[in-house]
Amino acid sequence: MITLDENLLIERGSERSCYRHPESPNRCIKIVDKHSRRTKARNKRELKYIKRYKRAPKPLSIIPNYFGEISTNLGSGHQFELILDYDGNISTKLSDYVRENGTSDYMHEKIVTTYHTFLESNAVVSDLHPGNLLVQKKTKQDYHLIMVDGFGNSDFVMICDFSKFFTKKKLIRKFRRMLVNLKLPITDIQ
């Protein structure tokens, strides 16, 4: 059993908390804090899609790797790749990055690249917003985006799982909405 405490806490969300793995520095553990039916369904969906997208003919590289379930003193948890910058620091949420640095043409380019990556992989996002994307710095000046939460299909009728046309429509809508919220142009999302 893995022992987790507040010193290992990375982030606390509305339904789950994310802790640094005390024995594996490149992993984190997500623990459910809110045990509702909705949360259980979201966790189950996330695991289903992360496995699907990682096993696809063109594996989705912009979502973290999953390493399975693990027992902790806080209950059952799920181990994921911990997204780290080139200097070993935990990558920053896009929302925090924008608050500190503003937006730029380079960020716009990275969001458009993320859109195309999802589109080429025929992968759906259910909850696209800057809090679910991390800015992973490869160098001081270069970064790319990693989606750590909110991927998969949450629709009642899951037509996007079977139709590239509807997947594209959904991705266009979600990415354009996020770009509008960030006050960035939407012209490259089509």
Solvent accessible surface area in square Angstrom, and as a share of the most:
residue,aa,sasa,rsa
1,M,174,0.78
2,I,16,0.08
3,T,91,0.53
4,L,4,0.02
5,D,68,0.35
6,E,114,0.51
7,N,141,0.72
8,L,40,0.20
9,L,53,0.26
10,I,51,0.26
11,E,80,0.36
12,R,120,0.44
13,G,45,0.43
14,S,105,0.68
15,E,15,0.07
16,R,40,0.15
17,S,1,0.01
18,C,24,0.15
19,Y,7,0.03
20,R,73,0.27
21,H,10,0.05
22,P,61,0.38
23,E,129,0.58
24,S,31,0.20
25,P,88,0.55
26,N,95,0.49
27,R,71,0.26
28,C,7,0.04
29,I,0,0.00
30,K,23,0.10
31,I,6,0.03
32,V,26,0.15
33,D,69,0.36
34,K,103,0.44
35,H,136,0.61
36,S,37,0.24
37,R,213,0.78
38,R,151,0.55
39,T,1,0.00
40,K,123,0.52
41,A,58,0.45
42,R,58,0.21
43,N,17,0.09
44,K,155,0.65
45,R,48,0.17
46,E,9,0.04
47,L,27,0.14
48,K,90,0.38
49,Y,0,0.00
50,I,0,0.00
51,K,86,0.37
52,R,101,0.37
53,Y,11,0.04
54,K,52,0.22
55,R,181,0.66
56,A,28,0.21
57,P,144,0.91
58,K,118,0.50
59,P,78,0.49
60,L,1,0.00
61,S,84,0.54
62,I,17,0.09
63,I,2,0.01
64,P,3,0.02
65,N,61,0.31
66,Y,46,0.18
67,F,84,0.35
68,G,20,0.20
69,E,113,0.51
70,I,32,0.16
71,S,67,0.43
72,T,6,0.04
73,N,73,0.37
74,L,81,0.40
75,G,35,0.34
76,S,64,0.41
77,G,0,0.00
78,H,35,0.16
79,Q,16,0.07
80,F,4,0.01
81,E,53,0.24
82,L,11,0.06
83,I,6,0.03
84,L,36,0.18
85,D,15,0.08
86,Y,108,0.41
87,D,80,0.41
88,G,39,0.38
89,N,90,0.46
90,I,58,0.29
91,S,7,0.05
92,T,45,0.26
93,K,53,0.22
94,L,0,0.00
95,S,33,0.21
96,D,38,0.20
97,Y,40,0.15
98,V,31,0.18
99,R,176,0.64
100,E,135,0.61
101,N,90,0.46
102,G,33,0.31
103,T,55,0.32
104,S,52,0.34
105,D,127,0.66
106,Y,70,0.27
107,M,1,0.01
108,H,18,0.08
109,E,95,0.43
110,K,33,0.14
111,I,0,0.00
112,V,20,0.12
113,T,74,0.43
114,T,5,0.03
115,Y,0,0.00
116,H,72,0.32
117,T,34,0.20
118,F,0,0.00
119,L,46,0.23
120,E,112,0.50
121,S,25,0.16
122,N,43,0.22
123,A,0,0.00
124,V,2,0.01
125,V,0,0.00
126,S,15,0.10
127,D,49,0.26
128,L,19,0.09
129,H,75,0.33
130,P,24,0.15
131,G,18,0.18
132,N,13,0.07
133,L,0,0.00
134,L,20,0.10
135,V,1,0.00
136,Q,22,0.10
137,K,66,0.28
138,K,92,0.39
139,T,71,0.41
140,K,161,0.68
141,Q,153,0.68
142,D,58,0.30
143,Y,11,0.04
144,H,55,0.25
145,L,3,0.02
146,I,9,0.04
147,M,0,0.00
148,V,30,0.17
149,D,35,0.18
150,G,7,0.07
151,F,3,0.01
152,G,0,0.00
153,N,0,0.00
154,S,59,0.38
155,D,48,0.25
156,F,205,0.85
157,V,105,0.60
158,M,67,0.30
159,I,76,0.39
160,C,7,0.04
161,D,29,0.15
162,F,173,0.72
163,S,24,0.15
164,K,150,0.64
165,F,126,0.52
166,F,85,0.35
167,T,1,0.01
168,K,78,0.33
169,K,105,0.44
170,K,10,0.04
171,L,0,0.00
172,I,29,0.14
173,R,119,0.43
174,K,27,0.12
175,F,0,0.00
176,R,82,0.30
177,R,128,0.47
178,M,3,0.01
179,L,0,0.00
180,V,89,0.51
181,N,104,0.53
182,L,19,0.10
183,K,180,0.76
184,L,19,0.09
185,P,76,0.48
186,I,60,0.30
187,T,93,0.54
188,D,70,0.36
189,I,0,0.00
190,Q,123,0.55
